[in-house]
Amino acid sequence: MTRYNNASPQTTLNFEVLGIEPDATARLYADGVLIGEAVATNEMTTVITTDGSTTLADGTHSITVVQHIIGKRDSLPSEPLFITI
C-alpha cells in the first residue's frame, strides 16, 4: 500500500494498493472499520477511494487492506499503514 498526497482538505482519500488479483475486491479498513473498496482490474495497482462518509478523528489510524475473491477465503489483513490526521 502506498500513500497518495492527501494533504488537501477533502472528504475522500485515495490509496494505491499493489498485488491485488484481477477481479478481486480490495477492501480498505481504518482501525478495523470498512472505509472503501475497489475491484482490481490488473495485478499492478488498484486505487481505492474512501467512501467519503466515514470521518477519521484527529490522531493516528491504522489502515489495512483485505483481498476478497469470490468463492475463496478473504486474505489476512495487510501490514498496517499508519496515517495521522
Order of alpha helices (4+ residues) and beta strands (2+ residues): beta-beta-beta-beta-beta-beta-beta
